[in-house]
Amino acid sequence: MKRYLLVLFLGLTTFLQAQNTITGKVTDTKNNPLIGVVVYATEAHKSAKTNENGIYTLTELPNGEETLVFSYVGFAVQNKKIQKVQNTQTLDIVMDEKAFQMDEVIVSTPFSKLQSQNVMKVDRESVKSMQEKGSATLIEGLATIPGVSQVSTGTSIGKPVIRGLSGNRVLVYTQGIRLENQQFGDEHGLGLNDAGVENVEVIKGPASLLYGSDALGGVLFFNPEKFALANTFQGDFGQRMFSNTLGSNTTLGLKASTDNWKYLIRGAYTTQSDYKIPDGDRVTNTRFQEMDFKAGIGYSNAKFSSVFRYNYNNLDLGIPEDGIADQTTTKKTAFPKQGVSNNLFSLNNTLFFSNSKLDVNLGFIQNDRSEFEDSDVAVLHMVLNTFDYNVKYYLPKIGKVEAIVGVQGMSQNNKNLGEEYLIPNATTNDFGIFATGIYGWGSNSVQAGIRFDNRHLVSDEHGIAAEEGYFESLDKKYDSFNASLGYKTDFAKDLTFRLNAATGFRAPNLAELSSNGVHEGTFRYEIGNSNLKTEQNLQTDLDLEYKSTHFEFSVSGFYNHINDYIYSSPSGVEIDGFKVYDYIQNNASLYGGEAALHIHPHPLDWLHIETSFETVTGKLQDGGYLPQIPANNWDNTIKTDFKIGKWLEDSFATLNVSTTLSQKKISGFDIPSDGYTLLNMGFGGKVNLGKTTFDVNLNGNNLLNKTYIPHLSRLATSGIPNLGRNFVLGVAFKF
């Protein structure tokens, strides 16, 4: 039997092999060959580097379309789409010295278009650029993107907010699968480490057509780091130090690839003490420790690509309940605290046919969450297991029409192992079916899609009726039809206009349906409502974008109407001294937008002037404002590029002034917040000492040691400010 299986495997392997090759020469505008240009084939997930003559070669590429990305330090990234890869083709490239990075391939939206061709506006930010701003955590870096903010508890816990929506209204994707980690909880952070993450794509607006329930407010799509170039081995080491928290972050990664096989492994460790506020005191028990491990293995040829990735993340988080009490610089967490571990497995497969392809993405996540009050015995212990699948078939092109059909869903089980129950034991099953297509002519594109989803939620009865902690059994089904329609055109050269309208939905979560007790960290008694209906929204987005060699400008506006918006509201009564909050529904609307300007004046090629403004307002239909709406922000940066001899290259210096306005439009348990301005500076570059090369950056954040309280800080009710002056030193090198 083994012999027959071996013959079958060898036969299949032979069938999957092909000889499609693309080769060419890469030069600068003076016809000088460029050595070391990275060439990446996005469909095949294969890469190569130019040799001493500027020549590159990519072999065993799939039939059909392929996009090649050419990147080289100091030059503008180039993207070239090849409509039909067959046999051996030659593609020579001339690269220009860059002013801006002009275009990027967007993965989170259908068809993996270049941003200039994409019907939806998507913001993309690299982890490296976020770290260069001095961000201590991944969520802190995300909050620097216009339209994105965070609900925070000190430096350790942060939840993303997109245009005023958060929690289960924002879907997070990592390694190609949805991240499920009990997002309903105020003290349940993102649970992702930036080590091994290349960049993040942000969809601001309903993306239920692509991702189903919980993508009502938007999607954060984290792209993992690429594997090593073919037939190479490489390693890297990075170290960051934080003065305010006396903290450190260390990461080490190793990669190796052959023509077909690729491997990677990465570890990271972060430890932070209690953060210090401007008056010199430390906020007790905001310390945390995080361990992260990632591994991956992939195989690809002309007919098949498969990538398996694994991520283990472990968090030991202090919960700050006493405010400013014991003063210590220890990194060992005190009680109360959380212990959170995530095991994430993903398998991403692509089958290439002559004129079409099939994507099959499978994932499994185990989120193990414990809370310890005064001993090492967890009083709250929840285990959430989620199996996720996403199957998409890219149909053969018919003229200028591209189309995708697919099925998507998940099977989820929540189990309580502690004596306290925050939500009941439950099983949730999602199933969705969708179709989307795009038609392009000239500089115009129209994209449309439709989708149907079903969610079936069953929960167990628990506790004694009429007492705190009692949950009745539930058996709920939620259905939703959604559609999207978008149009993109170029009004003139470099001037792009986009108009999108899309519906989205969100089924109520277990906390909203079942809560019956004092909610952790909020000191209020919450009562769920088993009769809650599905939230349904319609959002219209308008985007105007101009990009040229030395000038960029964009303005985006949105109006988002949500039927049956779910929120907690004080009932006017108390139980055991705690105010009672009920989950109720009301129609709501959110509106606002972002504007950004980037000037790179000629002939001052070393100078960048950037400014951006973001605003959002959320209102209930019958009067009043929505809770937890971020304050308006105006951000200004001056950046200079420079070089000092041969020992300091690709260097930069930045001066940033970030002004957050006051937020007086409040509701529910919010409190008004004052405005503030922060001054930040940064410096970095590539240092060459003999044969040793490494990257270094130094940041000073809140240099004036300003005392401020962000509107979305969960410590605001106690009057506790955010951290004071903080210096961040980072060093990274490859070997």
N, C-alpha and C positions, 0 to 999 in steps of 0.2 A: 504493500500500500504506500509506504514512504517513497518507493521508487517512482510510482505513478505520480504522486504529488510533486516530486522533484521535477519530473519531466514536464508536468503541467505548468509549474512555476517558471521553468526555463523557457517554455514556449510562450508564456504570457509576457515574460520579460523581453524576449526577442520581438514580439509583436509591438510592444510599447516603444521600442527604440526607433529613432528616426535620425536623419542626417541634415535637418534644417540648420543652417549656419548664417550668421550675420557677422561681417568683419568690416573694418574700415580704419581710417586714420583720423586722429583728432589733432587739430592745430589751433594756434591763436590767429589773430587777424593779420599778423605779419608772416604767416605760413610757417611758423616754428612749431615743431612737434611738441605736444604736451605729454609729459611723462607722469603716470600715476593717476590719470583721470579714471574715476569709478564709473562703470557702465552697468546699469541695473535694468533687467528685463522684468517688468512688473507682473506680467501674466505668468511667466514661468518661474518666478522667484529665483532667477539665476543672475550672477554678476561676474564681472571681469574688470581688469585694470589694464590701461595702455602701457606698452613697453617703452624701451628707450627711443624707439622710432615713432612713438605715438600710435602704435597699432594695437587694436583690441580684436578679440574673437569670442563670440558666443556660439556655443554648439548645442545640438539637441533641443532646439526651440520648437514649440508647438506650431501646428498649422494655424492659419487665421491671423487675426489682429494681434499686434504686440506693440507695447509702448516702451521705448528705451529712454532712460533718464541718465543724462551725462552731468556729473558733478565734479567740481575741482575747486580747491580753495582759491579765492580771489577772482573767480569767474562766475558769470551768471549760469545758473542751472538751465540745461536745455532738455526739452522733452520732444521726442520724435515718434510719431505713430506710424507704424507700418501696417497697411491694410491687409496684406497677404504675405505671410512668411512661407516661402517655399524654396527648397534646395539651398543654394549658396547665394547670398546677396551682399552687396557692398554698400555701406553707408558711411560717407565721410562727413565730419562735423568740424565747423569753425566756431570756436568759443570766444565770447567777448568778455573783457574785464567788467565785472558787475558793478551796478549801482544798487539795484534791488534784486532780490530773488523773484523772478517774474511770474513763475507758474509752478504748480504742483499737482500731482495726481491725487485725487480725493478718493479714499477707500470707503468711507462710511455711507456714501450715496450710491444709487444704482449706476452700473456701467463703468465705474472707475474712470470718470472723465477728468481731464485737466480742469483746474479751477476756472480758467477762462472759458471753458466749454460747458461748465456745469450749470444746470438750470437753478439749482438751489445754492444760496450763499452759505458757505461753510468756512468758519475760522479754523486755522491750523497753527499750532504753536509747538515748537520742539521743546523737549525737556531741557536740553542744553541751554536754550535761551531763557527759560524760566529760572534755571539755576544761576545764570549770570546776573539775574536781578536780585539774587540773595535769598530766594525762597527756601525756607527750611523744610517744607513738606510739599508733596504733590498738590494737595488741595490749595495750599497757599499760593503756589505758582499758577494754578488755574484761575484764581481770583484776580490775576493781573490782566486777563483777557476781557476786553470790553463786552458787557452783557452778562458776565459770569461773576458771581460773588460766592460767599460761603457763610453758613451758619456755624459758628465756632464755639468751642469750649476750651479756652486757652490755646496752646500751641499743639495739643495732642489730638483733638477731635475736630473734624471739619466736614461739613456736608455741602455739596455743590448746589448752587442756586443759579438757574438760567432764567433771566428776564422775570424774576419774581416768583418762580415756581421751583420747588425742591422736593426732597423726600421721594415718595413713590411716583411723583410726577416727572422725575428726571431719570432716564434709563442710562446705565453705565455698561459699556461693552469693553471687554479686554480679552486679548488673544482670540478675537472673533466670536466670543460668546457673551451672553448677558451675565452681569455680576449680580448675584442675589445674596444679600447679607443683612436681612431684617432692616431695610431702609426706613421703615416707619418710625424707628426710635430716634428721639432728639439727640441721644448720646451715642448713636451708632454711626461712626465715621465712614469714610470712603473705603478703608481697608486695602489700599493699594500702595505699593512703594514705587518710587520713580526709577529705581535701578532696573535696567533692562527694558525700559519703555523709551521708544524713540520720539514719539510725538503724540499729540492729542488733536482730534478733530471735533469741533463743536457744532452741532446742528441746533440752532436756536428756533424752536418752534415744533409743532406736532410732527412726529415721525412715526405715527402708528401704522402708516401704510407699510413701512419697512420692518418695524420692530414690534408691533402689537401693543398690548396694554402697558401702561407706565411710561410710554414715550410721548405722553400728552404735552409735556413742557419742553422736551428736547432730549438730545442724546450726547453723551460724552463717549467718544470712540477712541480708545487708547491703542495705538499701533506698537507692537513689540519690536525690539531691536532686530535688525536683519542678521542673517548668518554671515560668516566670513566669506571673502571672495573665494572663487573656485581654486582648489589646490593650494590653499594657504592655511597657516595657523597663526592666530594672534591672541594676545591677551591685553587686558587693561586693568588699571588700578586707580581708584579715586578716593580722596579723603577730603571731607569738609569739616570745619570747626566753627562753632557758634559761641560768641563771647557771652551773650546774655544768659543763656541756659547752661553754659559750660558743657555744651553738648558736642557730639561728633557723629559723623556718618561715614561709613567705610563701605566700599564696594570693590569686588574683584570678579572679573569675568574672563572666561577662556572660550575660544571658538576654533573650529577646524572644519574644512570642507574639501571634498573631492569634486569631480565633475558632476556627480549625481547625489552623493550623500553629504549631509551637513549636520554639525553638532554644536551645541553651546551649553554652557553651564555658568551660573552667576550666583554669587552670594552677597548679601548686604546686611549691615548691622547699624542701627541708630540708637543712641541713648541721649536723653536730655534730663537736666535737673529742672526744678521749679523755675518758671520764668520770673524775671525781675521787672517790676514796674518802675516808672521814672523816679519815684521818691526813694528807691533803693530797696524796698521790701520785695520779698518773693511771695507769689501766690501759691499757697500750700497745696501740695499733691497734684500739681499740673505736670509732674514728671512722667516720663514714659520710656519704654524700651521696645524696639521693634527688630525682629529678625525676618529676613526675606530670602527665599531660595528659588531660583528659576532654572529650568533645564529644557532643552529642546533637541529634537532629532527630526530631520527631514530627508525626503527623497524626491527627486524630480527628473523627468526626461521629457521628450517631446509630446507624450500622450497622457502623462499622469504626474500629479504633484501631490504630496502628502506631507503634512507637518504636524507632529505631536509635541505639545508643550505642557509643562507642569509648573505650577507656582504654589509654594507654601509660604504663608505669611502668618507670623505670630506677633500679637500685640499685648503688652502688659501696660495698662493705662491707669493712672491714678484719676480718681473722681474728686474734683475740688468742691467740697461741701462747707469747709470752715473758713473759706476766704483767705485772709492774711492771718495766719496763726503761727505754727512752728516754723522757724527760719532755719533752713538747712540746704546744703548743696548736694545731698545724697541723690542718687539716681534710683534707689530702691523704692518702689511704690509702697504707699501706706494704704490702710483701709479707710474708706471703701475704694474698691478698684474693680477694673474689668480685666478679664482674660479672653482674648478673641483669637481664634486660629481659623485660617481658610486653607482648604486644599482645593486647587482648581486644576482640572484636566481638560485639555482641548485637543480635538483632532480635526484639522482642516484639510479637506481633500478637494482636488479639482481634476476632472476628467476632460481632456481636450479632444474634440471631434473635428472633422474637416471644416465645418462652418459654424460650430456651436460649442458650448461647454456646459458642464454640470458641476456645481459647487455643493458639497455635502459637509456641513460643519456640525460637529457633535461636541457637547460639553457636559461636564459634571462638576458641581461645586458643593463642598461640604463646609458650612459655616457653623462653627462651634463657639457659642458665646456664653460666658459665665460672669456673674457678678458676686463679689465678695463684700459683705458688710463689715464684719469684725473678726473674721477668722478665715482660714484657708478652705473652709467648707462652703461651697457655692450655694447661696440661697436662691439664686436664679440661674438656671442652666438650660439653654435652648440649643438644639441641633437642627439646622435647616439643610436638607439635602435637595438639590435641584439638578434634574437632568434636562438638558436644553438641546434642541435640534433646529437646524435651519437648512433647508434644501432649496436651491435655486437652479433653474434651467434657463440658460441664455439661448433663446431661439435663434436659428439662422436669420441673417438680415434679409429683409425684403425691400429692395431698393434702398431708401434712406431711413427705413424704420428699424429700430432695435427694440426688442421686447424681452421681458423676463417673467416667468411664472414660478411660483414657489409655494411651499408649505413651511410652517414654522410653529413651534410650540415648546412647552415645557411640562414636566411632571415634577411636583414639589411636595415635600413632606416636612412638616414642622413637628418636633417632638420635645416635650419638656422633661427634664431629668432632675430638676431641683424642687424644693418644697414650695417655692412661690411660682405662680404662673402669671406672666405678663399678658400673654395671649394663649388661646387653647391649642391643643394638639389638632392638626388639620392637614388635609390633603388638597392640593390645588392642581388642576389640569387645564392647560391652555392649548388651544388649537386654532391656527389661522391659515387662510389660503389667500393668495394675492396675485395680481398681475399688474405690470407697469410697462410702459413703452415710451419711446422718445423718437421724435421725427425732427430732423435737422435739414435746413436748406440755407446756403450762404452762411451768414452770421447769426441766423435765427434757429431757435430750438423750442419745441413744445413737448412737454413731458406730462403724462397723465397716468393715473393708476387707481385701482379699486381693491378693497380687501374686506373679508369677513372674518370675525373672531368670535370664539366661544370660550368662556371660562366657567369651570365647574368647581365650586369650593364646598368641601364637606369638613365640618369641625366636630369635635367630641364635646359632650357635656362634661362639666367639671365643677366640683364644689357643692355647697349647700345653697339651695335657692333662697333668695332675698338677703344673702350675706355677701360681704365683700369677697371678690375673687370667684364668684359664681359665673360660669359661662354656660349658656344654653347651647344645645346642639344646633348646627346650621347645615342646610343643604341648599346652596344657592347656585343659580345659573345666570350668567350675564352674556348677552350677545351684542355685537356692534358691527355696523357697516361703516366703512370710512373710505374717503376718496381724496385725491390731490390733483391739482392742475397747476402747471407752471409754464412761464414763457420767459425766454431770454433772447436779447438781441443786442447788437452793437449800434448805438445811435451814430457813432463816428469812430474813427480809428482810436483805439485805447479806451473808449467810453462804452461801458457795458450797463445795460438795464435789465433787471430781473423783477418779475412779479409772480408771486406764488400764493395760492390759497389751498389750505389743507384742513381736513378734520382730524381729530384725535380723540382718544377715549382713555379712561382709567376706571377699572373696577375698584370698588372700595376694598381696603385692606383689612386684615383681621383685627387690628387695633381699633379701627373706626367702627367695625361691626360688633365687636365683643368686649371692649374695655369695660372693666368694673372694679376700679380701685384707684389708689393713689399712684399717679404716674411718676416714674423715677426722675429725680432731679428737678421737677417742676413744682412740687408742693401743691398740686391740685388733684382733685378726685375726678377722674374721667369716666363717663358712662357712654358706651357704644350704642349704636342704633342698627339693629339687624335689618331694618327696612330701607337702608340707604340705596339709592339708585346709582347707576354708572354715570360718572362725569363725561360729558361730551362737549367738545369745543370746535370752533371754527376760527382759524387764524389767517389773516392776510398779511403778507410781507411784501415790502417794496424796497428794492436795493438799487442804488446808483453808484457805479464804481469807475474811477478813472485811474489808469496806470500808464505811466511813461517812464523813460529812463531816469528822470530826475524829479518826478513829481507823482505822488499818489494821493487820491482823495476818495473817500467812500462815505455814504450816508445810508442808513437802514432805518426803516420805520415799520412798526407792526401794530396790529389791533387784534386782540385775542378775546373772544367771547366764550365763556364757559357756562354751559347749562348744568345745574345741580352741583355746583362747587361745594365740596365737603370741608368743613372747618369746625373747630371746637369753640363753643360760646358759653360764657358764664350763665348759669341758670338762676342765680340769685339765692340759692340755698347752700347750706354747709352740711357736711358729714364728718363727725369727729374733728371739727375745727378746720377742715379743709374745704375750700370753695369748690363747688361742683360745676364741672364743665360738661356740656352735652355736645355730641356730634350732630350737627344739623346741616342742611343744604340750602343753597340760595344761588341764583344766577349771578355771575360776576363777569367783570371785564378787566383786562390789563392792556395797557398801551404805552408806547414809548419808542425807544430806538437808540442807535449809536451813530456817532460821526467820528471820523478819523482823518488826519492829515499827516502826510510824511513828505518832507522836502529834502532833497539831496542836491543842493545847488551846484551848478557848473560855473566856474572851474574849481570850486571848493569841494573836490571829490571826497575829502576827509570828513565832511560835516553832514550830520543827519539831524533834522528838527522834526519831532513827532509830537502830536497832540491828539487826544481823543476825549470824547464826552459820552456818557451813558445815562439814560434816564428811564424809569419805569414807574407807572402809577397803577395801583390795583384797587378797584371799587366793587362793592356789592350793589346789586341791582336796586334793592330797597333802601339804600342809604348806608353810609359808613365806608370804611376802607378795609382792605384785606390785611390780615396780620403778616408780619415778617416780610415786608417789601423793602428791598435794599434802598439806601439813600443814593441820590445822584452823585456822580463822581466825574471830576475833570482831571485828566492826567497829562503831564507835559514832560518831555524828555529831550535833552540835547546830548547827542552822541558823536564822538570823534573817533575816526580810524587813523592809526598811525603805525609807523615802523621805526625802530631804533637799531641801526646797523644790521648785523646778521644774527644778533643774539635775542632780539625781541621782534616777533612778526605777528601779523594778523591781530594787532592789539587794538583795544578800545578803551575809552573812558566815557562814563555817562554821568549826567546830572539829572535827577528826576524830582519833580515837584508834583505830588498827588494831593488834590483837594477833594475831600468828601463833604458834601453839603449836609445841613441839618435835616432830620426827618421828623416832621411833626404830623404827618398823615398816618395816624396809627389806629389800631383796632385791637379788640380782644385783650390779651395779657401783655401786649407791647407797651413800652414806655418811650416817650420822645427822646431823641438823641441830638446832641449838638454837632455842628460841623467842626472840621479840623483839617490842617494841612501838614503833610509829612515831607521831609527833605531826605532824599536818598542819593547815594553816589556809588559808582562802581568802576572797577579797573580790571583789565585782564588781557591775556594774550598768550602766544606760544613762545616759550623760552628755549633757546638753543645754547647748551653748555657743552662744547665739544661734540661728542657723539650722542649726548643725552638731550632729549627733547621732551618737554612736558607743558601742559596747559595750566595756567594759574589765573585765578580771579579773586579779587578782594572787594567786598561790598560793605558799605556802611548804611544801615537802614535806620530811619527815625533819628537822624544825626542830631537834631535839636532836642532830643529826649522829651518829646511832646507827650503830655498826658491826654489820652483819648480813649473813648469807648465806642467801638463800632456798633451800629444799630442792630446788627444780627448776632452780636455776642450773647451767649447764654449766661454770661456772668454780669451782663448789664444791670439786671434787676438788683444785684448786690452792690452796684456801683464800683465794680472792679475794672480798672483799665487794662488795655492790652500791653504787651511788653514794651519796654523802653528801648533805649539805644542798643543796637545789636550789630556787631561786626561778624562777617562771615568770610572765612578764608578757605578757598578750594584749590586742590592740586590734583591733576589727573595726567597719567601717561600711559602709552601703549608699548607693548613689547612683543 
